[in-house]
Amino acid sequence: MLLALILVWTPRSHPEVDGDPLVEQAADEVQPAPMTPEQRELDREISRIGGTFPGHVGIAVRDIAARRTLHFNGLQLFPQQSVSKLWVTLTALGEVDAGELELTEKVEIRDPDLTVFHQPIREIVRRRGSFTTDYADLIERAITHSDNTANDRILRRVGGPDVVQKFLDDHGLSSIRFGTDERTKQSGIAGLTWTQAYSKGAAFFDARDQVPDQRRSNAFEAYLADPIDGAPPVAIVEALARLHEGKLLSGPSTALLLATMSRTKSGPQRLKAGAPQDWIVRHKTGTGQVYDGEQSGYNDIGLFTSPDGRTYAIAVMIARTRVSIPERMAMMQEVVRAVVNYDTTIAMDRDVDRRMSEEDGTA
């Protein structure tokens, strides 16, 4: 069971909305230890930030050392969008650890491999006719640049969506829905059926513009009501914590993925911008489609390590909102600043305890 061994604080003031049954059942079974004053203050801040944001947002913060997760709407399912690329790479690196995949294995990307939306690799294929690289490079592109074509090619190599979901299930993370490939997912959200012609130029956008409003609205609302790639923020931060602790991959594969996440280029003004420069940030963004002025799936998740080595897993996931991009980013940054303030406070407490121990000779 996903949360049976971790502490999750679920205040009664948080809205009760039907979410993932596995997560809800597990959360009901957990009796968290009393919170410290610092944890109570952080919990209040998370609730304030989430409660005042004009949109449907889920926030989860896990203090990995304290084994404590605080959240707002954290048990509900939120669309992941490109956050799910992380699970594809985890599955691929799991196959590396099992001897089933070599990162140096060559792979050719051609027109039939192209997908939709953000795919910088498409320009290389367009110029050259094809592009030969290896899976190490595709992982770098999928994580740091959120390249949809790179990600879907890795997905095909590991065996498809069911294999990724099995990796999650086998590691006790079954509350996270991987969903499907980008072509199927994005065309479905738009009320379309995928055809490979959509991978070229603006063809997808042109086709989407021709979808009748009612069909487009129905598809958009159906996705948000029951996201094929839905995940509870509390499950996301648990997965990040397990990654940090080396519980999902071998040591070398863990180090490789964490280093790759530290080079992420997308979303520099989301969570990352809330952290001081001396913090280490490893993160992955996700961004969904917009319909009728409303954004779906605007996310950022990551691991944040303070200068003294304490690490926090943070997930901020916006299911839907109409507010401006700067307002969304400001909210995400505010969550990180709340965590930084929490870390500063407990670091001061540790310093006081250490000095007192030294003074009375018990250190």
Secondary structure, 3 states (H helix, E strand, C coil): CCCCCCEEECCCCCCCCCCCHHHHHHHHHCCCCCCCHHHHHHHHHHHHHHHHCCEEEEEEEEECCCCEEEEECCCCCEECHHHHHHHHHHHHHHHHHCCCCCCCCEEEECHHHCCCCCCCHHHHHHHHCCEEEEHHHHHHHHHHCCCHHHHHHHHHHHCCHHHHHHHHHHCCCCCCCCCCCHHHHHHHHCCCCCCHHHHCCCHHHHHHHCCCHHHHHHHHHHHHHCCCCEECHHHHHHHHHHHHCCCCCCHHHHHHHHHHHCCCCCCCCCHHHHCCCCCEEEEEEEECCEECCEEEEEEEEEEEECCCCCEEEEEEEEEEECCCHHHHHHHHHHHHHHHHHHHHHHHHHHHHHHHHHHHHCCC
